[in-house]
Amino acid sequence: MSAVVVFIIFAICLVIAIPISISLGIVAVLPGAFDASFTASAGYVIRSMVGGIDSFPLLAVPMFVLAGILMAHGKISEKLFDVFVYFLGNKRAGIPCAVIITCLFYGAISGSAPATVAAVGSMTIPLLIELGYEKDFSTAIVAVAGGLGVIIPPSIPFIMYAMATGESVSELFLAGIVPGMMISALLIFYAYYYCRRHGEDREKIQAKMDQLKAKGFFNILKESIWALLSPVIVLGCIYSGVASPTEAAVISVFYSLFVSLFIYRSIKVKQIWGIMVEAMKTYAPILFILATSTAFSRVLTLMQVPQDVSAWIMTHFSNEIVLLIVINVVLLIVGMVMDTTPAILILSPILLPIVEHVGMNPIHFGVMMIVNLAVGFVTPPVGVNLFVASSLTNVPMMQIAKKAMPMIGYFMLALLLITFIPAISLCLLS
């Protein structure tokens, strides 16, 4: 069976709405089922699935998922938002900018874009609407800024990329800091432009600020300091060498549990079981996708698909600039129709040899790939962030996407800068 037929069957499975984990399992088994001499038998596929999830670095994923859910239930995102509003609320576009920065910080805790949208959006979108901002704008800004959750470390997609390529998780985390900050700055610039053009209800905003200022700076800081310390502790443990990313993920779970139970007292002991169940329900689909996509990527390797694709691309696109643009377009299209995890595990082994051939650093390529796929979180038809944001406000997904287009344009500008200026990603590694 040829690789083209395999990908056609895979596309058909997706079109007829077969779950992606099952679709990947089907196409992983088919080549061996139709050709008895092919190495990848059904037994090989099953062993690859089990081997693919038997990984110590991969244990960080369920831990960060659990930490993110604990912090959402523990109202930690609310504490973060309050301190940023205190400092920015009186300035033009201060409230939307506080939302973006909250997404940035929460992403540095959860490592997940949908989790960031759900946690930050459920609290900030009603407030934005109450303060007079348009409902679709309020929803769109959270949906797009939530994409920072996969760029700012710790990032679950960076862990997946490290697993697929053998690169250092810590170096990938470090490489994501400057690109994430740059994208945040661009989104803040757009928010300022939008609010200057469309105006704000300063009377409502001032009333909110007076209410917040009445608490006093030290009371706000006292309430927020534990939330602000969360990313500092997690990333500090990693970069100081005290803990590996997986161990830091476990630390983040215990830290968020302690803060939520004993300091903020926002969750009770009897709620912990429900939170654990929610985390398992969130991670279980990722686990199945991870297992089947690992098996499928190994089958593609046995079919020599990476070598064939690499040879074809290198033959037809010899110019380095054109080559990188083509790869970006491919990744953007894939991000629109496929979940991040299988996209990373399938495409990394195919595309990495190509970019290494033209001298691109694998860490730099990892950042470029993740930023591409982050755009996919806010673009139809998959657009997970759009679905999550839509469920919070009942604004139609396409209406959110339309309002988000200018912000996606800034994301694309950042992507171009990241692609062609390696120092943006690698400056902290030197």
GISULDA-V778453 format. One record per residue. N is the residue number from 1. RES is the residue in one letter. PSI is psi in degrees with one decimal (* if undefined). Layout:
((N | RES | PSI) (N | RES | PSI))
This chain:
((1 | M | 130.7) (2 | S | 159.1) (3 | A | -33.7) (4 | V | -44.2) (5 | V | -40.7) (6 | V | -45.3) (7 | F | -33.1) (8 | I | -44.8) (9 | I | -40.2) (10 | F | -44.5) (11 | A | -41.0) (12 | I | -42.4) (13 | C | -41.3) (14 | L | -39.7) (15 | V | -38.4) (16 | I | 13.8) (17 | A | 29.7) (18 | I | 133.2) (19 | P | 143.7) (20 | I | -33.2) (21 | S | -40.6) (22 | I | -39.3) (23 | S | -44.2) (24 | L | -39.4) (25 | G | -40.2) (26 | I | -50.8) (27 | V | -20.4) (28 | A | -33.5) (29 | V | -31.1) (30 | L | -47.8) (31 | P | -40.7) (32 | G | -31.0) (33 | A | -33.9) (34 | F | -12.9) (35 | D | 102.0) (36 | A | -23.7) (37 | S | -10.6) (38 | F | 139.4) (39 | T | -37.5) (40 | A | 79.4) (41 | S | 176.4) (42 | A | -38.9) (43 | G | -40.0) (44 | Y | -40.7) (45 | V | -43.0) (46 | I | -43.1) (47 | R | -37.6) (48 | S | -37.3) (49 | M | -45.8) (50 | V | -43.6) (51 | G | -32.6) (52 | G | -29.1) (53 | I | -0.1) (54 | D | 76.1) (55 | S | 128.9) (56 | F | -47.0) (57 | P | -31.0) (58 | L | -22.4) (59 | L | -19.5) (60 | A | -29.7) (61 | V | -56.0) (62 | P | -30.0) (63 | M | -43.5) (64 | F | -34.8) (65 | V | -48.3) (66 | L | -42.0) (67 | A | -42.0) (68 | G | -40.7) (69 | I | -40.1) (70 | L | -41.7) (71 | M | -31.1) (72 | A | -46.6) (73 | H | -29.1) (74 | G | 4.2) (75 | K | 25.9) (76 | I | -35.2) (77 | S | -33.3) (78 | E | -39.5) (79 | K | -40.3) (80 | L | -45.6) (81 | F | -40.7) (82 | D | -43.6) (83 | V | -34.8) (84 | F | -36.8) (85 | V | -37.4) (86 | Y | -40.8) (87 | F | -29.8) (88 | L | -17.1) (89 | G | -33.9) (90 | N | -10.0) (91 | K | 160.7) (92 | R | 133.5) (93 | A | 20.5) (94 | G | -40.7) (95 | I | -49.9) (96 | P | -36.9) (97 | C | -37.5) (98 | A | -35.1) (99 | V | -45.8) (100 | I | -45.0) (101 | I | -34.7) (102 | T | -41.4) (103 | C | -38.8) (104 | L | -48.1) (105 | F | -40.7) (106 | Y | -34.0) (107 | G | -30.5) (108 | A | 2.7) (109 | I | -45.9) (110 | S | -32.2) (111 | G | 10.2) (112 | S | 134.0) (113 | A | -50.7) (114 | P | -38.2) (115 | A | -38.3) (116 | T | -44.2) (117 | V | -45.2) (118 | A | -46.7) (119 | A | -47.7) (120 | V | -41.0) (121 | G | -39.6) (122 | S | -25.0) (123 | M | -37.2) (124 | T | -33.3) (125 | I | -48.0) (126 | P | -36.4) (127 | L | -42.9) (128 | L | -43.7) (129 | I | -41.6) (130 | E | -33.2) (131 | L | 5.1) (132 | G | 1.7) (133 | Y | 147.4) (134 | E | 144.2) (135 | K | -42.7) (136 | D | -35.0) (137 | F | -44.3) (138 | S | -41.3) (139 | T | -41.6) (140 | A | -39.6) (141 | I | -34.5) (142 | V | -40.2) (143 | A | -42.6) (144 | V | -47.0) (145 | A | -26.2) (146 | G | -23.9) (147 | G | -18.4) (148 | L | -20.0) (149 | G | -22.6) (150 | V | -2.1) (151 | I | -45.6) (152 | I | 132.2) (153 | P | 152.1) (154 | P | 135.4) (155 | S | 126.3) (156 | I | -44.2) (157 | P | -33.4) (158 | F | -37.1) (159 | I | -41.2) (160 | M | -42.8) (161 | Y | -42.0) (162 | A | -38.5) (163 | M | -37.8) (164 | A | -26.5) (165 | T | -13.9) (166 | G | 9.0) (167 | E | 165.9) (168 | S | 127.0) (169 | V | -42.3) (170 | S | -41.2) (171 | E | -38.0) (172 | L | -42.7) (173 | F | -45.6) (174 | L | -39.2) (175 | A | -21.1) (176 | G | -10.9) (177 | I | -54.4) (178 | V | -45.8) (179 | P | -40.2) (180 | G | -41.3) (181 | M | -38.7) (182 | M | -44.2) (183 | I | -39.7) (184 | S | -43.7) (185 | A | -39.8) (186 | L | -40.5) (187 | L | -36.8) (188 | I | -40.6) (189 | F | -42.6) (190 | Y | -42.3) (191 | A | -40.8) (192 | Y | -45.5) (193 | Y | -44.2) (194 | Y | -46.2) (195 | C | -32.9) (196 | R | -36.1) (197 | R | -40.7) (198 | H | -10.7) (199 | G | 166.2) (200 | E | 157.7) (201 | D | 85.8) (202 | R | -28.9) (203 | E | -45.7) (204 | K | -40.5) (205 | I | -41.2) (206 | Q | -37.3) (207 | A | -40.3) (208 | K | -42.8) (209 | M | -39.1) (210 | D | -39.7) (211 | Q | -40.5) (212 | L | -41.0) (213 | K | -28.3) (214 | A | -25.5) (215 | K | -27.3) (216 | G | 145.2) (217 | F | -44.4) (218 | F | -32.3) (219 | N | -41.0) (220 | I | -46.4) (221 | L | -39.6) (222 | K | -40.5) (223 | E | -32.7) (224 | S | -17.1) (225 | I | -36.6) (226 | W | -35.4) (227 | A | -40.9) (228 | L | -29.5) (229 | L | -16.5) (230 | S | -57.3) (231 | P | -30.2) (232 | V | -43.4) (233 | I | -46.3) (234 | V | -52.2) (235 | L | -33.3) (236 | G | -39.4) (237 | C | -37.9) (238 | I | -51.8) (239 | Y | -17.6) (240 | S | -9.5) (241 | G | 3.6) (242 | V | -35.7) (243 | A | 151.9) (244 | S | 166.7) (245 | P | -38.1) (246 | T | -44.4) (247 | E | -37.1) (248 | A | -34.1) (249 | A | -40.3) (250 | V | -40.9) (251 | I | -41.5) (252 | S | -34.1) (253 | V | -50.4) (254 | F | -36.5) (255 | Y | -48.7) (256 | S | -35.9) (257 | L | -44.6) (258 | F | -48.3) (259 | V | -44.3) (260 | S | -36.9) (261 | L | -46.5) (262 | F | -20.9) (263 | I | -58.5) (264 | Y | -23.8) (265 | R | 38.8) (266 | S | -12.8) (267 | I | 155.7) (268 | K | 160.1) (269 | V | -38.5) (270 | K | -15.8) (271 | Q | -14.4) (272 | I | -41.4) (273 | W | -44.0) (274 | G | -37.5) (275 | I | -40.8) (276 | M | -42.3) (277 | V | -43.0) (278 | E | -41.5) (279 | A | -40.7) (280 | M | -38.9) (281 | K | -32.3) (282 | T | -41.7) (283 | Y | -31.1) (284 | A | -46.4) (285 | P | -37.5) (286 | I | -39.5) (287 | L | -45.0) (288 | F | -40.5) (289 | I | -42.8) (290 | L | -45.8) (291 | A | -48.6) (292 | T | -35.1) (293 | S | -33.1) (294 | T | -45.7) (295 | A | -42.8) (296 | F | -40.0) (297 | S | -35.0) (298 | R | -36.6) (299 | V | -42.7) (300 | L | -37.6) (301 | T | -42.6) (302 | L | -30.1) (303 | M | -0.2) (304 | Q | 30.4) (305 | V | -44.8) (306 | P | -41.7) (307 | Q | -42.3) (308 | D | -44.7) (309 | V | -42.4) (310 | S | -45.5) (311 | A | -41.9) (312 | W | -46.2) (313 | I | -44.0) (314 | M | -28.5) (315 | T | -39.9) (316 | H | -19.2) (317 | F | 91.2) (318 | S | -24.2) (319 | N | 128.3) (320 | E | -41.5) (321 | I | -46.8) (322 | V | -41.7) (323 | L | -46.5) (324 | L | -36.4) (325 | I | -42.8) (326 | V | -44.6) (327 | I | -39.9) (328 | N | -43.0) (329 | V | -43.6) (330 | V | -46.7) (331 | L | -38.3) (332 | L | -43.6) (333 | I | -45.3) (334 | V | -41.7) (335 | G | -26.0) (336 | M | -25.3) (337 | V | -7.2) (338 | M | 146.5) (339 | D | 156.2) (340 | T | -45.7) (341 | T | -54.9) (342 | P | -32.9) (343 | A | -43.5) (344 | I | -47.8) (345 | L | -28.9) (346 | I | -43.8) (347 | L | -28.0) (348 | S | -49.2) (349 | P | -23.5) (350 | I | -46.1) (351 | L | -28.0) (352 | L | -44.6) (353 | P | -30.6) (354 | I | -48.2) (355 | V | -31.0) (356 | E | -31.7) (357 | H | -31.6) (358 | V | 9.1) (359 | G | 13.5) (360 | M | 134.9) (361 | N | 135.1) (362 | P | -33.3) (363 | I | -44.0) (364 | H | -44.0) (365 | F | -37.6) (366 | G | -43.0) (367 | V | -44.6) (368 | M | -43.8) (369 | M | -45.4) (370 | I | -39.2) (371 | V | -40.9) (372 | N | -49.9) (373 | L | -26.6) (374 | A | -34.8) (375 | V | -36.0) (376 | G | -22.7) (377 | F | -22.2) (378 | V | 21.1) (379 | T | 133.4) (380 | P | 160.9) (381 | P | -18.9) (382 | V | -65.8) (383 | G | 65.0) (384 | V | -42.8) (385 | N | -35.9) (386 | L | -42.1) (387 | F | -43.7) (388 | V | -47.2) (389 | A | -39.9) (390 | S | -37.7) (391 | S | -23.9) (392 | L | -28.6) (393 | T | -10.8) (394 | N | 16.8) (395 | V | 130.6) (396 | P | 142.4) (397 | M | -42.5) (398 | M | -30.6) (399 | Q | -39.2) (400 | I | -44.7) (401 | A | -40.2) (402 | K | -42.9) (403 | K | -26.5) (404 | A | -10.5) (405 | M | -44.7) (406 | P | -38.3) (407 | M | -36.0) (408 | I | -34.5) (409 | G | -40.4) (410 | Y | -35.8) (411 | F | -42.8) (412 | M | -38.8) (413 | L | -44.6) (414 | A | -38.0) (415 | L | -42.8) (416 | L | -43.0) (417 | L | -42.0) (418 | I | -39.3) (419 | T | -45.0) (420 | F | -0.7) (421 | I | 86.6) (422 | P | -29.8) (423 | A | -26.3) (424 | I | -40.6) (425 | S | -32.4) (426 | L | -1.8) (427 | C | -30.7) (428 | L | -5.6) (429 | L | -17.3) (430 | S | *))
